[in-house]
Amino acid sequence: MNSRMKWNLQRVVKYLDQTYPQVGPECPFFALQVVLFAAAVLQNTDVGDLSEFTGCSKDFVVAVARNMRNNNLWVDGKYDCSQWYRNGEITDHYRFCEETQAAEGSLWFSSLEENATVDPFSAGNVTCHPLWESLICGMKKPCESVR
């Protein structure tokens, strides 16, 4: 089966929540993880597609995309995530964290000047966590009411 076929937003959110329970859907860093993981599993860096798939605002995804392109991590519409992702799993947690920090604009790879970054959290609100929380309800504990 094609790895892209088996992923939907619920599987992405549950996988990331299980892999990084210390982060959780209410944390802004989780939003960055969802966008990057979605780009990897879908093999797609299109802002509109990622916004629609993740439930994140287009402005937020635009800022993430700009930071990823400025760090030469998203090039010509492609995302070479092979340093941290293989066969549907995160294989290098440290590298995934680094790339998430690059998406946030707080880590710069050698090819980037710091002043070229955008703060995704000021570019658009991240209100997708209630959706993500609803997707993981009942998985490990009863969910409290979603705001």
C-alpha positions as CSV (number, residue, x, y, z in Angstrom):
1,M,0.0,0.0,0.0
2,N,1.2,3.5,-0.8
3,S,2.2,5.1,2.5
4,R,0.3,8.3,1.6
5,M,-2.9,6.3,1.3
6,K,-2.8,5.2,4.9
7,W,-2.5,8.6,6.5
8,N,-5.4,10.9,7.5
9,L,-5.4,13.7,10.0
10,Q,-6.6,11.5,12.8
11,R,-3.7,9.1,12.3
12,V,-1.2,11.9,12.1
13,V,-2.5,13.5,15.3
14,K,-2.6,10.2,17.2
15,Y,0.8,9.2,16.1
16,L,2.4,12.5,17.1
17,D,0.5,12.5,20.4
18,Q,1.7,9.0,21.2
19,T,5.2,9.7,20.1
20,Y,5.5,13.0,21.9
21,P,3.0,12.9,24.8
22,Q,5.0,15.7,26.6
23,V,4.0,18.1,23.8
24,G,0.3,17.6,23.3
25,P,-2.2,19.3,20.9
26,E,-2.5,22.5,23.0
27,C,1.2,23.3,22.6
28,P,2.0,25.5,19.7
29,F,5.0,23.3,18.9
30,F,2.5,20.5,18.2
31,A,1.0,22.5,15.3
32,L,4.4,22.8,13.7
33,Q,4.9,19.0,14.2
34,V,1.6,18.3,12.5
35,V,2.4,20.5,9.5
36,L,5.8,19.0,9.0
37,F,4.7,15.4,9.5
38,A,1.8,15.9,7.1
39,A,4.2,17.4,4.5
40,A,6.3,14.2,4.9
41,V,3.6,11.6,4.7
42,L,1.7,13.4,1.9
43,Q,5.0,14.2,0.1
44,N,3.5,17.6,-0.5
45,T,4.5,21.1,0.5
46,D,1.6,23.0,-1.1
47,V,0.3,25.5,1.4
48,G,-3.3,25.1,0.5
49,D,-3.2,21.3,0.7
50,L,-1.4,21.4,4.0
51,S,-3.8,23.9,5.5
52,E,-6.8,21.9,4.4
53,F,-5.3,18.6,5.6
54,T,-4.1,19.8,9.0
55,G,-6.9,22.3,9.8
56,C,-4.3,25.0,10.4
57,S,-4.9,28.5,9.1
58,K,-3.4,29.2,5.7
59,D,-1.4,32.2,7.2
60,F,0.2,29.8,9.7
61,V,1.2,27.3,7.0
62,V,2.5,30.1,4.8
63,A,4.8,31.2,7.6
64,V,6.0,27.6,8.2
65,A,6.5,27.1,4.4
66,R,8.6,30.3,4.2
67,N,10.8,29.3,7.1
68,M,11.2,25.8,5.6
69,R,12.1,27.2,2.1
70,N,14.5,29.8,3.6
71,N,16.3,26.9,5.4
72,N,16.5,25.0,2.1
73,L,14.4,22.2,3.6
74,W,11.5,22.6,1.2
75,V,13.0,23.1,-2.3
76,D,11.0,23.2,-5.6
77,G,7.8,21.9,-3.9
78,K,9.7,18.9,-2.4
79,Y,10.5,18.0,1.1
80,D,13.5,15.7,1.7
81,C,12.5,14.4,5.1
82,S,14.7,11.3,4.7
83,Q,16.9,12.3,7.6
84,W,14.1,11.8,10.1
85,Y,11.2,9.9,8.3
86,R,11.1,6.4,6.8
87,N,8.4,3.9,6.3
88,G,5.7,5.9,8.1
89,E,7.7,6.6,11.2
90,I,10.0,9.2,12.7
91,T,13.4,7.5,12.8
92,D,15.4,10.4,14.1
93,H,13.6,12.4,16.8
94,Y,16.5,14.9,17.2
95,R,16.4,15.8,13.5
96,F,12.6,16.0,13.5
97,C,12.9,18.4,16.4
98,E,15.5,20.5,14.6
99,E,13.4,20.8,11.5
100,T,10.4,21.7,13.6
101,Q,12.4,24.5,15.2
102,A,13.4,25.6,11.7
103,A,9.7,25.7,10.8
104,E,9.1,27.8,13.9
105,G,11.9,30.2,12.9
106,S,14.0,29.6,16.1
107,L,16.7,27.4,14.4
108,W,18.6,28.4,11.3
109,F,20.6,26.1,9.2
110,S,23.9,27.4,7.9
111,S,22.3,28.6,4.6
112,L,20.0,31.1,6.3
113,E,20.2,34.5,7.8
114,E,18.1,34.9,10.9
115,N,16.3,38.0,9.6
116,A,14.7,36.0,6.8
117,T,12.5,34.0,9.2
118,V,8.8,34.5,10.0
119,D,7.1,33.8,13.3
120,P,4.2,31.5,12.4
121,F,2.4,32.2,15.6
122,S,2.1,35.9,14.8
123,A,1.2,35.3,11.2
124,G,-2.1,33.5,12.0
125,N,-3.8,32.0,15.0
126,V,-3.4,28.3,15.7
127,T,-6.9,27.3,16.7
128,C,-6.8,23.7,15.4
129,H,-6.0,22.1,18.8
130,P,-9.7,21.5,19.7
131,L,-10.0,19.5,16.4
132,W,-6.9,17.6,17.2
133,E,-8.0,16.9,20.8
134,S,-11.3,15.5,19.5
135,L,-9.3,13.2,17.3
136,I,-7.4,11.7,20.2
137,C,-10.3,11.5,22.7
138,G,-10.6,8.2,24.4
139,M,-7.2,7.1,23.3
140,K,-5.4,7.3,26.6
141,K,-7.8,9.2,28.9
142,P,-11.2,10.7,28.7
143,C,-11.1,14.1,27.0
144,E,-12.2,17.1,28.9
145,S,-14.7,19.3,27.0
146,V,-13.1,20.8,24.0
147,R,-13.1,24.6,24.1
